[in-house]
Amino acid sequence: MSDWGPVFVALVLFVLLTPGLLFQVPGHHRCVEFGNFKTSGASIFIHSLLYFGLICVFLLAVKNWYPINQ
């Protein structure tokens, strides 16, 4: 319970990368649409790949920046 950095990073990325909330890749009519609050199967797949890639990078950065056992 002492290390909340990874949990916070995962929560923020999950909210920001929700398809249709801030942006949607691919959109219904364009490549990128902003704030349309709609989603599709392709956009869920793309956003989950983005989430996976960014969470890996940021969790490694948080782990290296904030060591637990020193």
PyMOL Python script that loads the backbone (N, CA, C, O; Angstrom):
from pymol import cmd

cmd.read_pdbstr("""\
ATOM      1  N   MET A   1       0.814  -1.202   0.000  1.00  0.00           N
ATOM      2  CA  MET A   1       0.000   0.000   0.000  1.00  0.00           C
ATOM      3  C   MET A   1       0.856   1.264   0.000  1.00  0.00           C
ATOM      4  O   MET A   1       0.309   2.366  -0.023  1.00  0.00           O
ATOM      5  N   SER A   2       2.181   1.137   0.026  1.00  0.00           N
ATOM      6  CA  SER A   2       3.014   2.324   0.121  1.00  0.00           C
ATOM      7  C   SER A   2       3.370   2.921  -1.231  1.00  0.00           C
ATOM      8  O   SER A   2       3.855   4.051  -1.286  1.00  0.00           O
ATOM      9  N   ASP A   3       3.144   2.199  -2.324  1.00  0.00           N
ATOM     10  CA  ASP A   3       3.543   2.687  -3.639  1.00  0.00           C
ATOM     11  C   ASP A   3       2.323   2.920  -4.511  1.00  0.00           C
ATOM     12  O   ASP A   3       1.811   1.989  -5.133  1.00  0.00           O
ATOM     13  N   TRP A   4       1.858   4.158  -4.557  1.00  0.00           N
ATOM     14  CA  TRP A   4       0.669   4.510  -5.317  1.00  0.00           C
ATOM     15  C   TRP A   4       0.997   5.110  -6.669  1.00  0.00           C
ATOM     16  O   TRP A   4       0.077   5.450  -7.413  1.00  0.00           O
ATOM     17  N   GLY A   5       2.266   5.256  -7.024  1.00  0.00           N
ATOM     18  CA  GLY A   5       2.662   5.834  -8.303  1.00  0.00           C
ATOM     19  C   GLY A   5       2.133   5.065  -9.503  1.00  0.00           C
ATOM     20  O   GLY A   5       1.496   5.662 -10.371  1.00  0.00           O
ATOM     21  N   PRO A   6       2.378   3.741  -9.584  1.00  0.00           N
ATOM     22  CA  PRO A   6       1.860   2.979 -10.723  1.00  0.00           C
ATOM     23  C   PRO A   6       0.338   2.965 -10.819  1.00  0.00           C
ATOM     24  O   PRO A   6      -0.213   2.964 -11.920  1.00  0.00           O
ATOM     25  N   VAL A   7      -0.335   2.954  -9.696  1.00  0.00           N
ATOM     26  CA  VAL A   7      -1.799   2.960  -9.703  1.00  0.00           C
ATOM     27  C   VAL A   7      -2.315   4.291 -10.254  1.00  0.00           C
ATOM     28  O   VAL A   7      -3.251   4.321 -11.053  1.00  0.00           O
ATOM     29  N   PHE A   8      -1.701   5.375  -9.825  1.00  0.00           N
ATOM     30  CA  PHE A   8      -2.101   6.702 -10.309  1.00  0.00           C
ATOM     31  C   PHE A   8      -1.840   6.847 -11.800  1.00  0.00           C
ATOM     32  O   PHE A   8      -2.686   7.366 -12.528  1.00  0.00           O
ATOM     33  N   VAL A   9      -0.683   6.396 -12.264  1.00  0.00           N
ATOM     34  CA  VAL A   9      -0.356   6.473 -13.693  1.00  0.00           C
ATOM     35  C   VAL A   9      -1.344   5.657 -14.507  1.00  0.00           C
ATOM     36  O   VAL A   9      -1.814   6.122 -15.545  1.00  0.00           O
ATOM     37  N   ALA A  10      -1.670   4.449 -14.059  1.00  0.00           N
ATOM     38  CA  ALA A  10      -2.617   3.600 -14.786  1.00  0.00           C
ATOM     39  C   ALA A  10      -4.007   4.233 -14.831  1.00  0.00           C
ATOM     40  O   ALA A  10      -4.674   4.186 -15.865  1.00  0.00           O
ATOM     41  N   LEU A  11      -4.443   4.814 -13.738  1.00  0.00           N
ATOM     42  CA  LEU A  11      -5.764   5.444 -13.701  1.00  0.00           C
ATOM     43  C   LEU A  11      -5.839   6.648 -14.635  1.00  0.00           C
ATOM     44  O   LEU A  11      -6.811   6.796 -15.377  1.00  0.00           O
ATOM     45  N   VAL A  12      -4.840   7.495 -14.606  1.00  0.00           N
ATOM     46  CA  VAL A  12      -4.843   8.682 -15.463  1.00  0.00           C
ATOM     47  C   VAL A  12      -4.809   8.284 -16.933  1.00  0.00           C
ATOM     48  O   VAL A  12      -5.546   8.849 -17.740  1.00  0.00           O
ATOM     49  N   LEU A  13      -3.963   7.317 -17.293  1.00  0.00           N
ATOM     50  CA  LEU A  13      -3.910   6.870 -18.681  1.00  0.00           C
ATOM     51  C   LEU A  13      -5.219   6.229 -19.119  1.00  0.00           C
ATOM     52  O   LEU A  13      -5.652   6.422 -20.255  1.00  0.00           O
ATOM     53  N   PHE A  14      -5.850   5.473 -18.239  1.00  0.00           N
ATOM     54  CA  PHE A  14      -7.120   4.838 -18.583  1.00  0.00           C
ATOM     55  C   PHE A  14      -8.189   5.879 -18.883  1.00  0.00           C
ATOM     56  O   PHE A  14      -8.936   5.742 -19.852  1.00  0.00           O
ATOM     57  N   VAL A  15      -8.265   6.907 -18.068  1.00  0.00           N
ATOM     58  CA  VAL A  15      -9.271   7.951 -18.281  1.00  0.00           C
ATOM     59  C   VAL A  15      -8.960   8.748 -19.542  1.00  0.00           C
ATOM     60  O   VAL A  15      -9.865   9.029 -20.328  1.00  0.00           O
ATOM     61  N   LEU A  16      -7.700   9.115 -19.750  1.00  0.00           N
ATOM     62  CA  LEU A  16      -7.347   9.930 -20.909  1.00  0.00           C
ATOM     63  C   LEU A  16      -7.467   9.171 -22.224  1.00  0.00           C
ATOM     64  O   LEU A  16      -7.760   9.772 -23.258  1.00  0.00           O
ATOM     65  N   LEU A  17      -7.242   7.851 -22.201  1.00  0.00           N
ATOM     66  CA  LEU A  17      -7.273   7.070 -23.426  1.00  0.00           C
ATOM     67  C   LEU A  17      -8.587   6.323 -23.646  1.00  0.00           C
ATOM     68  O   LEU A  17      -8.646   5.393 -24.450  1.00  0.00           O
ATOM     69  N   THR A  18      -9.633   6.727 -22.938  1.00  0.00           N
ATOM     70  CA  THR A  18     -10.945   6.143 -23.183  1.00  0.00           C
ATOM     71  C   THR A  18     -11.421   6.593 -24.561  1.00  0.00           C
ATOM     72  O   THR A  18     -11.495   7.795 -24.816  1.00  0.00           O
ATOM     73  N   PRO A  19     -11.745   5.659 -25.457  1.00  0.00           N
ATOM     74  CA  PRO A  19     -12.128   6.060 -26.819  1.00  0.00           C
ATOM     75  C   PRO A  19     -13.356   6.961 -26.824  1.00  0.00           C
ATOM     76  O   PRO A  19     -14.393   6.631 -26.249  1.00  0.00           O
ATOM     77  N   GLY A  20     -13.216   8.108 -27.488  1.00  0.00           N
ATOM     78  CA  GLY A  20     -14.328   9.038 -27.612  1.00  0.00           C
ATOM     79  C   GLY A  20     -14.381  10.110 -26.552  1.00  0.00           C
ATOM     80  O   GLY A  20     -15.099  11.094 -26.728  1.00  0.00           O
ATOM     81  N   LEU A  21     -13.653   9.968 -25.457  1.00  0.00           N
ATOM     82  CA  LEU A  21     -13.704  10.982 -24.411  1.00  0.00           C
ATOM     83  C   LEU A  21     -12.961  12.241 -24.842  1.00  0.00           C
ATOM     84  O   LEU A  21     -13.577  13.297 -24.989  1.00  0.00           O
ATOM     85  N   LEU A  22     -11.665  12.149 -25.047  1.00  0.00           N
ATOM     86  CA  LEU A  22     -10.893  13.280 -25.552  1.00  0.00           C
ATOM     87  C   LEU A  22     -10.718  13.197 -27.061  1.00  0.00           C
ATOM     88  O   LEU A  22     -10.887  14.187 -27.773  1.00  0.00           O
ATOM     89  N   PHE A  23     -10.376  12.009 -27.540  1.00  0.00           N
ATOM     90  CA  PHE A  23     -10.184  11.809 -28.968  1.00  0.00           C
ATOM     91  C   PHE A  23     -10.493  10.363 -29.306  1.00  0.00           C
ATOM     92  O   PHE A  23     -10.575   9.510 -28.422  1.00  0.00           O
ATOM     93  N   GLN A  24     -10.664  10.094 -30.600  1.00  0.00           N
ATOM     94  CA  GLN A  24     -10.935   8.740 -31.062  1.00  0.00           C
ATOM     95  C   GLN A  24     -10.126   8.490 -32.330  1.00  0.00           C
ATOM     96  O   GLN A  24     -10.210   9.242 -33.300  1.00  0.00           O
ATOM     97  N   VAL A  25      -9.344   7.421 -32.300  1.00  0.00           N
ATOM     98  CA  VAL A  25      -8.542   7.000 -33.463  1.00  0.00           C
ATOM     99  C   VAL A  25      -8.952   5.590 -33.803  1.00  0.00           C
ATOM    100  O   VAL A  25      -8.860   4.777 -32.884  1.00  0.00           O
ATOM    101  N   PRO A  26      -9.370   5.186 -34.917  1.00  0.00           N
ATOM    102  CA  PRO A  26      -9.881   5.987 -36.017  1.00  0.00           C
ATOM    103  C   PRO A  26     -11.301   6.454 -35.719  1.00  0.00           C
ATOM    104  O   PRO A  26     -12.061   5.776 -35.029  1.00  0.00           O
ATOM    105  N   GLY A  27     -11.639   7.607 -36.244  1.00  0.00           N
ATOM    106  CA  GLY A  27     -12.972   8.154 -36.041  1.00  0.00           C
ATOM    107  C   GLY A  27     -13.963   7.575 -37.033  1.00  0.00           C
ATOM    108  O   GLY A  27     -13.596   6.772 -37.891  1.00  0.00           O
ATOM    109  N   HIS A  28     -15.214   7.981 -36.915  1.00  0.00           N
ATOM    110  CA  HIS A  28     -16.246   7.499 -37.839  1.00  0.00           C
ATOM    111  C   HIS A  28     -16.138   8.167 -39.210  1.00  0.00           C
ATOM    112  O   HIS A  28     -16.361   7.529 -40.240  1.00  0.00           O
ATOM    113  N   HIS A  29     -15.795   9.454 -39.213  1.00  0.00           N
ATOM    114  CA  HIS A  29     -15.739  10.187 -40.477  1.00  0.00           C
ATOM    115  C   HIS A  29     -14.338  10.671 -40.827  1.00  0.00           C
ATOM    116  O   HIS A  29     -14.066  10.950 -41.994  1.00  0.00           O
ATOM    117  N   ARG A  30     -13.449  10.777 -39.855  1.00  0.00           N
ATOM    118  CA  ARG A  30     -12.076  11.239 -40.079  1.00  0.00           C
ATOM    119  C   ARG A  30     -11.118  10.280 -39.398  1.00  0.00           C
ATOM    120  O   ARG A  30     -11.527   9.359 -38.692  1.00  0.00           O
ATOM    121  N   CYS A  31      -9.827  10.518 -39.627  1.00  0.00           N
ATOM    122  CA  CYS A  31      -8.808   9.662 -38.999  1.00  0.00           C
ATOM    123  C   CYS A  31      -8.801   9.854 -37.481  1.00  0.00           C
ATOM    124  O   CYS A  31      -8.724   8.883 -36.729  1.00  0.00           O
ATOM    125  N   VAL A  32      -8.880  11.097 -37.041  1.00  0.00           N
ATOM    126  CA  VAL A  32      -8.932  11.431 -35.611  1.00  0.00           C
ATOM    127  C   VAL A  32     -10.113  12.358 -35.395  1.00  0.00           C
ATOM    128  O   VAL A  32     -10.265  13.365 -36.087  1.00  0.00           O
ATOM    129  N   GLU A  33     -10.946  12.008 -34.428  1.00  0.00           N
ATOM    130  CA  GLU A  33     -12.067  12.861 -34.044  1.00  0.00           C
ATOM    131  C   GLU A  33     -11.924  13.208 -32.573  1.00  0.00           C
ATOM    132  O   GLU A  33     -11.463  12.388 -31.778  1.00  0.00           O
ATOM    133  N   PHE A  34     -12.315  14.411 -32.212  1.00  0.00           N
ATOM    134  CA  PHE A  34     -12.160  14.897 -30.848  1.00  0.00           C
ATOM    135  C   PHE A  34     -13.503  15.069 -30.167  1.00  0.00           C
ATOM    136  O   PHE A  34     -14.404  15.712 -30.705  1.00  0.00           O
ATOM    137  N   GLY A  35     -13.636  14.488 -28.969  1.00  0.00           N
ATOM    138  CA  GLY A  35     -14.797  14.694 -28.118  1.00  0.00           C
ATOM    139  C   GLY A  35     -16.132  14.305 -28.706  1.00  0.00           C
ATOM    140  O   GLY A  35     -17.110  15.028 -28.516  1.00  0.00           O
ATOM    141  N   ASN A  36     -16.215  13.192 -29.415  1.00  0.00           N
ATOM    142  CA  ASN A  36     -17.496  12.817 -30.011  1.00  0.00           C
ATOM    143  C   ASN A  36     -18.294  11.859 -29.132  1.00  0.00           C
ATOM    144  O   ASN A  36     -19.468  11.623 -29.415  1.00  0.00           O
ATOM    145  N   PHE A  37     -17.709  11.302 -28.084  1.00  0.00           N
ATOM    146  CA  PHE A  37     -18.366  10.400 -27.142  1.00  0.00           C
ATOM    147  C   PHE A  37     -18.977   9.175 -27.814  1.00  0.00           C
ATOM    148  O   PHE A  37     -19.959   8.617 -27.323  1.00  0.00           O
ATOM    149  N   LYS A  38     -18.398   8.759 -28.932  1.00  0.00           N
ATOM    150  CA  LYS A  38     -18.810   7.532 -29.613  1.00  0.00           C
ATOM    151  C   LYS A  38     -17.591   6.638 -29.738  1.00  0.00           C
ATOM    152  O   LYS A  38     -16.459   7.103 -29.608  1.00  0.00           O
ATOM    153  N   THR A  39     -17.816   5.363 -29.988  1.00  0.00           N
ATOM    154  CA  THR A  39     -16.698   4.430 -30.099  1.00  0.00           C
ATOM    155  C   THR A  39     -17.031   3.341 -31.099  1.00  0.00           C
ATOM    156  O   THR A  39     -18.181   3.186 -31.511  1.00  0.00           O
ATOM    157  N   SER A  40     -16.019   2.597 -31.479  1.00  0.00           N
ATOM    158  CA  SER A  40     -16.190   1.460 -32.379  1.00  0.00           C
ATOM    159  C   SER A  40     -15.195   0.386 -31.973  1.00  0.00           C
ATOM    160  O   SER A  40     -14.337   0.613 -31.119  1.00  0.00           O
ATOM    161  N   GLY A  41     -15.312  -0.764 -32.578  1.00  0.00           N
ATOM    162  CA  GLY A  41     -14.400  -1.858 -32.257  1.00  0.00           C
ATOM    163  C   GLY A  41     -12.963  -1.542 -32.625  1.00  0.00           C
ATOM    164  O   GLY A  41     -12.037  -1.876 -31.886  1.00  0.00           O
ATOM    165  N   ALA A  42     -12.778  -0.896 -33.773  1.00  0.00           N
ATOM    166  CA  ALA A  42     -11.428  -0.538 -34.204  1.00  0.00           C
ATOM    167  C   ALA A  42     -10.800   0.487 -33.263  1.00  0.00           C
ATOM    168  O   ALA A  42      -9.615   0.392 -32.945  1.00  0.00           O
ATOM    169  N   SER A  43     -11.585   1.463 -32.817  1.00  0.00           N
ATOM    170  CA  SER A  43     -11.023   2.465 -31.913  1.00  0.00           C
ATOM    171  C   SER A  43     -10.707   1.864 -30.541  1.00  0.00           C
ATOM    172  O   SER A  43      -9.731   2.264 -29.906  1.00  0.00           O
ATOM    173  N   ILE A  44     -11.507   0.920 -30.083  1.00  0.00           N
ATOM    174  CA  ILE A  44     -11.202   0.238 -28.813  1.00  0.00           C
ATOM    175  C   ILE A  44      -9.885  -0.517 -28.932  1.00  0.00           C
ATOM    176  O   ILE A  44      -9.072  -0.502 -28.008  1.00  0.00           O
ATOM    177  N   PHE A  45      -9.674  -1.175 -30.063  1.00  0.00           N
ATOM    178  CA  PHE A  45      -8.433  -1.915 -30.276  1.00  0.00           C
ATOM    179  C   PHE A  45      -7.229  -0.974 -30.324  1.00  0.00           C
ATOM    180  O   PHE A  45      -6.217  -1.239 -29.676  1.00  0.00           O
ATOM    181  N   ILE A  46      -7.325   0.113 -31.077  1.00  0.00           N
ATOM    182  CA  ILE A  46      -6.217   1.067 -31.191  1.00  0.00           C
ATOM    183  C   ILE A  46      -5.915   1.714 -29.847  1.00  0.00           C
ATOM    184  O   ILE A  46      -4.750   1.846 -29.472  1.00  0.00           O
ATOM    185  N   HIS A  47      -6.938   2.115 -29.126  1.00  0.00           N
ATOM    186  CA  HIS A  47      -6.730   2.753 -27.834  1.00  0.00           C
ATOM    187  C   HIS A  47      -6.165   1.768 -26.813  1.00  0.00           C
ATOM    188  O   HIS A  47      -5.383   2.171 -25.951  1.00  0.00           O
ATOM    189  N   SER A  48      -6.534   0.499 -26.885  1.00  0.00           N
ATOM    190  CA  SER A  48      -5.954  -0.480 -25.962  1.00  0.00           C
ATOM    191  C   SER A  48      -4.483  -0.716 -26.278  1.00  0.00           C
ATOM    192  O   SER A  48      -3.687  -0.921 -25.362  1.00  0.00           O
ATOM    193  N   LEU A  49      -4.105  -0.692 -27.555  1.00  0.00           N
ATOM    194  CA  LEU A  49      -2.682  -0.797 -27.905  1.00  0.00           C
ATOM    195  C   LEU A  49      -1.905   0.426 -27.418  1.00  0.00           C
ATOM    196  O   LEU A  49      -0.796   0.292 -26.901  1.00  0.00           O
ATOM    197  N   LEU A  50      -2.484   1.613 -27.582  1.00  0.00           N
ATOM    198  CA  LEU A  50      -1.844   2.820 -27.064  1.00  0.00           C
ATOM    199  C   LEU A  50      -1.690   2.756 -25.550  1.00  0.00           C
ATOM    200  O   LEU A  50      -0.637   3.101 -25.016  1.00  0.00           O
ATOM    201  N   TYR A  51      -2.738   2.318 -24.860  1.00  0.00           N
ATOM    202  CA  TYR A  51      -2.695   2.204 -23.408  1.00  0.00           C
ATOM    203  C   TYR A  51      -1.611   1.225 -22.978  1.00  0.00           C
ATOM    204  O   TYR A  51      -0.842   1.522 -22.064  1.00  0.00           O
ATOM    205  N   PHE A  52      -1.538   0.067 -23.621  1.00  0.00           N
ATOM    206  CA  PHE A  52      -0.544  -0.935 -23.263  1.00  0.00           C
ATOM    207  C   PHE A  52       0.876  -0.395 -23.451  1.00  0.00           C
ATOM    208  O   PHE A  52       1.731  -0.574 -22.583  1.00  0.00           O
ATOM    209  N   GLY A  53       1.120   0.258 -24.574  1.00  0.00           N
ATOM    210  CA  GLY A  53       2.453   0.788 -24.832  1.00  0.00           C
ATOM    211  C   GLY A  53       2.842   1.879 -23.845  1.00  0.00           C
ATOM    212  O   GLY A  53       3.955   1.881 -23.320  1.00  0.00           O
ATOM    213  N   LEU A  54       1.928   2.799 -23.597  1.00  0.00           N
ATOM    214  CA  LEU A  54       2.241   3.897 -22.680  1.00  0.00           C
ATOM    215  C   LEU A  54       2.350   3.434 -21.235  1.00  0.00           C
ATOM    216  O   LEU A  54       3.192   3.938 -20.492  1.00  0.00           O
ATOM    217  N   ILE A  55       1.512   2.482 -20.820  1.00  0.00           N
ATOM    218  CA  ILE A  55       1.593   2.004 -19.434  1.00  0.00           C
ATOM    219  C   ILE A  55       2.904   1.272 -19.204  1.00  0.00           C
ATOM    220  O   ILE A  55       3.479   1.368 -18.119  1.00  0.00           O
ATOM    221  N   CYS A  56       3.387   0.543 -20.201  1.00  0.00           N
ATOM    222  CA  CYS A  56       4.691  -0.128 -20.068  1.00  0.00           C
ATOM    223  C   CYS A  56       5.809   0.891 -19.915  1.00  0.00           C
ATOM    224  O   CYS A  56       6.661   0.754 -19.038  1.00  0.00           O
ATOM    225  N   VAL A  57       5.810   1.899 -20.754  1.00  0.00           N
ATOM    226  CA  VAL A  57       6.859   2.918 -20.693  1.00  0.00           C
ATOM    227  C   VAL A  57       6.796   3.685 -19.371  1.00  0.00           C
ATOM    228  O   VAL A  57       7.821   3.862 -18.713  1.00  0.00           O
ATOM    229  N   PHE A  58       5.616   4.138 -18.981  1.00  0.00           N
ATOM    230  CA  PHE A  58       5.498   4.942 -17.778  1.00  0.00           C
ATOM    231  C   PHE A  58       5.728   4.134 -16.505  1.00  0.00           C
ATOM    232  O   PHE A  58       6.289   4.662 -15.544  1.00  0.00           O
ATOM    233  N   LEU A  59       5.311   2.875 -16.471  1.00  0.00           N
ATOM    234  CA  LEU A  59       5.567   2.077 -15.271  1.00  0.00           C
ATOM    235  C   LEU A  59       7.053   1.782 -15.118  1.00  0.00           C
ATOM    236  O   LEU A  59       7.560   1.734 -13.997  1.00  0.00           O
ATOM    237  N   LEU A  60       7.745   1.585 -16.212  1.00  0.00           N
ATOM    238  CA  LEU A  60       9.199   1.433 -16.115  1.00  0.00           C
ATOM    239  C   LEU A  60       9.843   2.729 -15.647  1.00  0.00           C
ATOM    240  O   LEU A  60      10.789   2.695 -14.860  1.00  0.00           O
ATOM    241  N   ALA A  61       9.350   3.867 -16.114  1.00  0.00           N
ATOM    242  CA  ALA A  61       9.894   5.156 -15.689  1.00  0.00           C
ATOM    243  C   ALA A  61       9.616   5.408 -14.210  1.00  0.00           C
ATOM    244  O   ALA A  61      10.491   5.884 -13.487  1.00  0.00           O
ATOM    245  N   VAL A  62       8.395   5.089 -13.753  1.00  0.00           N
ATOM    246  CA  VAL A  62       8.057   5.282 -12.340  1.00  0.00           C
ATOM    247  C   VAL A  62       8.874   4.334 -11.478  1.00  0.00           C
ATOM    248  O   VAL A  62       9.329   4.722 -10.402  1.00  0.00           O
ATOM    249  N   LYS A  63       9.068   3.110 -11.923  1.00  0.00           N
ATOM    250  CA  LYS A  63       9.835   2.129 -11.164  1.00  0.00           C
ATOM    251  C   LYS A  63      11.284   2.570 -11.023  1.00  0.00           C
ATOM    252  O   LYS A  63      11.872   2.419  -9.952  1.00  0.00           O
ATOM    253  N   ASN A  64      11.870   3.113 -12.089  1.00  0.00           N
ATOM    254  CA  ASN A  64      13.246   3.562 -12.028  1.00  0.00           C
ATOM    255  C   ASN A  64      13.403   4.881 -11.303  1.00  0.00           C
ATOM    256  O   ASN A  64      14.461   5.153 -10.736  1.00  0.00           O
ATOM    257  N   TRP A  65      12.370   5.702 -11.313  1.00  0.00           N
ATOM    258  CA  TRP A  65      12.426   6.993 -10.669  1.00  0.00           C
ATOM    259  C   TRP A  65      12.146   6.894  -9.170  1.00  0.00           C
ATOM    260  O   TRP A  65      12.690   7.668  -8.382  1.00  0.00           O
ATOM    261  N   TYR A  66      11.304   5.948  -8.779  1.00  0.00           N
ATOM    262  CA  TYR A  66      10.856   5.844  -7.391  1.00  0.00           C
ATOM    263  C   TYR A  66      11.129   4.433  -6.877  1.00  0.00           C
ATOM    264  O   TYR A  66      10.216   3.610  -6.814  1.00  0.00           O
ATOM    265  N   PRO A  67      12.381   4.146  -6.508  1.00  0.00           N
ATOM    266  CA  PRO A  67      12.691   2.798  -6.014  1.00  0.00           C
ATOM    267  C   PRO A  67      12.085   2.569  -4.627  1.00  0.00           C
ATOM    268  O   PRO A  67      12.115   3.455  -3.773  1.00  0.00           O
ATOM    269  N   ILE A  68      11.542   1.382  -4.417  1.00  0.00           N
ATOM    270  CA  ILE A  68      10.875   1.063  -3.153  1.00  0.00           C
ATOM    271  C   ILE A  68      11.902   0.610  -2.108  1.00  0.00           C
ATOM    272  O   ILE A  68      11.931   1.133  -0.994  1.00  0.00           O
ATOM    273  N   ASN A  69      12.724  -0.344  -2.467  1.00  0.00           N
ATOM    274  CA  ASN A  69      13.634  -0.945  -1.501  1.00  0.00           C
ATOM    275  C   ASN A  69      15.036  -0.342  -1.639  1.00  0.00           C
ATOM    276  O   ASN A  69      15.840  -0.801  -2.450  1.00  0.00           O
ATOM    277  N   GLN A  70      15.314   0.680  -0.847  1.00  0.00           N
ATOM    278  CA  GLN A  70      16.659   1.245  -0.809  1.00  0.00           C
ATOM    279  C   GLN A  70      17.135   1.353   0.599  1.00  0.00           C
ATOM    280  O   GLN A  70      18.253   1.809   0.839  1.00  0.00           O
TER     281      GLN A  70
END
""", "prot")
cmd.dss("prot")
cmd.show_as("cartoon", "prot")
cmd.util.cbc("prot")
cmd.orient("prot")
